[in-house]
Amino acid sequence: ALALKFKHQIISTIEKIKDDFISYAEVYMGLRRIFVKQFPYSIYFVKSEEEKLIIVYAVLHNKQTQRVLNKRI
């Protein structure tokens, strides 16, 4: 049940990105970050307005270091 709730929160968080892109500032090398409600995770993403595309680079626990993000991109 917890896994399904986590999956639902990830999907709904990504849906928010589609509607409200401007409010998410760049945090690292062009990547933007949004926090996942009810879970200590963040989604790192890039959104291409021209291609109408959201690219998710990582879903990381908030305690993970910047080094983990560096390996993903």
RAJO-V501416 format. One record per residue. N is the residue number from 1. RES is the residue in three letters. SS is DSSP state (H for helix, E for strand, - for the rest). OMEGA is omega as a letter, one per 40 degrees, with the letter a starting at -180 (999 if undefined). D_CENTER is the distance of its C-alpha to the mean C-alpha in whole Angstrom. Layout:
n: (N;N)
res: (RES;RES)
ss: (SS;SS)
omega: (OMEGA;OMEGA)
d_center: (D_CENTER;D_CENTER)
This chain:
n: (1;2;3;4;5;6;7;8;9;10;11;12;13;14;15;16;17;18;19;20;21;22;23;24;25;26;27;28;29;30;31;32;33;34;35;36;37;38;39;40;41;42;43;44;45;46;47;48;49;50;51;52;53;54;55;56;57;58;59;60;61;62;63;64;65;66;67;68;69;70;71;72;73)
res: (ALA;LEU;ALA;LEU;LYS;PHE;LYS;HIS;GLN;ILE;ILE;SER;THR;ILE;GLU;LYS;ILE;LYS;ASP;ASP;PHE;ILE;SER;TYR;ALA;GLU;VAL;TYR;MET;GLY;LEU;ARG;ARG;ILE;PHE;VAL;LYS;GLN;PHE;PRO;TYR;SER;ILE;TYR;PHE;VAL;LYS;SER;GLU;GLU;GLU;LYS;LEU;ILE;ILE;VAL;TYR;ALA;VAL;LEU;HIS;ASN;LYS;GLN;THR;GLN;ARG;VAL;LEU;ASN;LYS;ARG;ILE)
ss: (-;H;H;H;H;H;H;H;H;H;H;H;H;H;H;H;H;H;H;-;-;-;-;-;-;E;E;E;-;-;E;E;E;E;E;-;-;-;-;-;E;E;E;E;E;E;E;E;-;-;-;-;E;E;E;E;E;E;E;E;E;-;-;-;-;H;H;H;H;H;H;H;-)
omega: (a;i;i;i;i;i;i;i;i;a;a;i;i;i;i;a;a;a;a;a;a;a;a;a;i;a;a;i;i;i;i;a;i;i;i;i;i;i;a;a;i;i;i;a;i;i;i;i;a;a;a;a;i;i;i;a;a;i;a;i;a;i;i;a;i;i;i;i;i;a;a;a;999)
d_center: (22;19;18;18;17;13;13;14;11;8;10;11;8;7;11;10;8;12;14;13;11;14;13;10;12;12;11;12;14;13;9;7;5;5;7;8;11;14;13;12;9;5;2;4;5;9;11;14;16;19;18;16;14;10;9;6;8;7;6;8;11;11;15;14;15;14;17;14;12;15;16;13;13)
